[in-house]
């Protein structure tokens, strides 16, 4: 990775967070559900992604399991990425 000292603090936070999201995708989401093209999200439309994001936002702060809020934030970021990809496909 490039030298973080050249980045703003916000960009550095994003790099750290994106690493967590990357790890979540590689170690949990893909092994559990499959990769793009073979996972259930392949068939999702834009509204389906928004519904998933809303689901995790609505339950934020209401989890009884320790660490679940942070995990849900990773899921929100992943669904947001997939939504962005789907939107980008429509623009082509």
Residue pairs with C-beta under 8 A, 6 or more apart in sequence:
1 15
4 12
4 15
7 15
17 77
18 77
20 74
21 74
21 77
21 78
21 81
24 71
24 74
24 75
24 78
25 78
29 39
29 78
30 39
33 39
33 40
33 41
34 40
36 42
41 48
41 49
41 82
44 52
44 82
44 86
45 86
46 83
46 86
46 87
49 79
49 80
49 82
49 83
49 86
50 83
52 75
52 79
53 76
53 79
53 80
53 83
56 72
56 73
56 75
56 76
56 79
57 76
59 72
60 69
60 72
60 73
61 69
63 69
63 72
